[in-house]
Each structure stands twice: as structure tokens, then as C-alpha cells.
Amino acid sequence: MALLAAAAFALLAPPAAAMDTDTLVIQTGNGARHRFEVEVARTPEEHERGLMFRDAMAADHGMLFDFAPPQRVAFWMKNTKLPLDMVFIGDDGRVAGVTADAVPYSEEPIPSPGPVRAVLELNAGTGRRLGIRPGDKVGGSIFGPPPS
């Protein structure tokens, strides 16, 4: 009976509110610029839900978690079906670290390499394919434009 009540609640619950969106540009060390359309998670509720329960994400899309002010954070993959890369971004808009190929559904913490302003989640393999590394510059509304 409790299972039926929970299922009914899930069906009747309002959908998650739409998040703000932004365009990010990552300029890698070789000068290449890569553009991503991202949803921006700002509230604790948006941070908690993240990309949980999603079945797919376009290759040039992602989710940006804004943690103003900068702080140490840890992520997990609970209820997340998609394998992801996590790009940790400092307050100066520089990539502080990249964790590749986070395992779907894992509850193992994935810590930031230090205080970060934001974390960008991308489809697994994107960081390696595009050569995203620590020190690369990220441009967008919270970081300002990347160098030209």
C-alpha cells in the first residue's frame, strides 16, 4: 500500500521547476574554444536533484552547479543514469580539476580538489575528447568572457 501511495505521489507531484540556462565556453590550452548550453543549478534543491533520473543529454549540453561563495564540495551519482565527467571550476574561471567517467548510481563521494565556485557536469568522455585540463579558462555569466 505504501508503495502505491509513493507511486501515486510521484505521478502527481509537480515537475521540477525549470532551471536558468547559460552558455559556457571552455578555452583549452591549445586555444580551442568549446561551447556548451548548460542548465544552472543554484539552489540546494537544484543541487540535490542535478541530473538524477535523466535518460540522455545532448553532446553540447551540461549542468553547471553554482556554489557562490567558493567552497569544497563533493558529488555522488545516486539516481544518476548517465555516466558523467565533472569539471571543477575555481572562482577565477579556471578549471581546477576534472574527474572523468563518474559511475552511474555510485554513492562514492567525488570531492573537489579544493574550494570551487562551480562544477560542470558533461557527458562522460567529453573532457578527454576535447582535452579539458586544469588551468583551462571557462567563460560564462558567472565567470565573465574567456580570453580572446
Residue pairs with C-beta under 8 A, 6 or more apart in sequence:
16 49
19 39
19 40
19 41
19 42
19 46
19 63
20 39
20 40
20 42
21 37
21 38
21 39
21 40
22 37
22 38
22 40
22 64
22 140
22 141
22 142
23 35
23 36
23 37
23 38
23 140
24 35
24 36
24 38
24 62
24 64
24 120
24 138
24 139
24 140
25 33
25 34
25 35
25 36
25 138
25 139
25 140
25 145
25 146
26 33
26 34
26 36
26 87
26 95
26 130
26 132
26 136
26 137
26 138
26 139
26 146
27 33
27 34
27 136
27 137
27 138
27 139
27 146
27 147
28 34
28 130
28 131
28 132
28 133
28 136
29 131
29 133
29 135
29 136
30 131
32 130
32 131
33 146
34 130
34 132
35 60
36 60
36 61
36 62
36 120
36 122
37 58
37 60
37 61
37 62
38 61
38 62
38 63
38 64
38 120
38 140
39 61
39 62
39 63
39 64
40 63
40 64
40 66
41 47
41 49
41 50
41 63
41 64
41 65
41 66
42 66
46 65
47 65
47 67
50 63
50 65
50 75
50 80
50 121
51 57
51 63
51 80
51 82
51 84
51 121
52 78
52 79
52 80
53 79
53 80
53 81
54 80
54 81
54 82
55 81
55 82
56 82
57 82
57 123
59 123
59 126
62 120
62 121
62 122
62 123
63 120
63 121
64 118
64 119
64 120
64 121
64 140
64 142
65 73
65 118
65 119
65 120
65 121
66 117
66 118
66 142
67 73
67 116
67 117
67 118
67 119
68 117
68 142
69 91
69 117
70 90
70 91
70 115
70 116
70 117
71 115
71 116
72 111
72 112
72 114
72 115
72 116
73 111
73 112
73 116
73 119
74 109
74 110
74 111
74 112
75 86
75 102
75 109
75 110
75 119
76 106
76 107
76 108
76 109
76 110
77 84
77 102
77 103
77 104
77 105
77 106
77 107
77 108
77 110
78 105
78 106
78 107
79 105
80 102
80 104
80 105
81 104
81 105
82 104
82 123
82 124
83 101
83 102
83 103
83 104
83 123
83 124
84 101
84 102
84 121
84 122
84 123
84 124
85 98
85 99
85 100
85 101
85 102
85 121
85 122
85 123
85 124
85 125
85 126
85 127
85 128
85 132
86 98
86 99
86 102
86 110
86 119
86 120
86 121
87 95
87 97
87 98
87 119
87 120
87 121
87 122
87 127
87 132
87 138
88 95
88 96
88 97
88 98
88 99
88 112
88 113
88 116
88 118
88 119
89 95
89 96
89 116
89 117
89 118
89 119
89 120
89 138
89 143
90 96
90 114
90 115
90 116
90 117
91 115
91 116
91 117
92 143
93 117
93 137
93 138
93 139
93 143
93 144
93 146
94 134
94 135
94 136
94 137
94 138
95 132
95 133
95 134
95 135
95 136
95 137
95 138
96 112
96 113
96 114
96 116
96 134
97 112
97 113
97 134
98 127
98 132
98 133
98 134
99 110
100 124
100 125
100 127
100 128
101 124
101 125
102 110
102 124
112 119
113 134
117 142
117 143
118 142
118 143
120 138
126 132
137 146
137 147
138 146
139 145
139 146
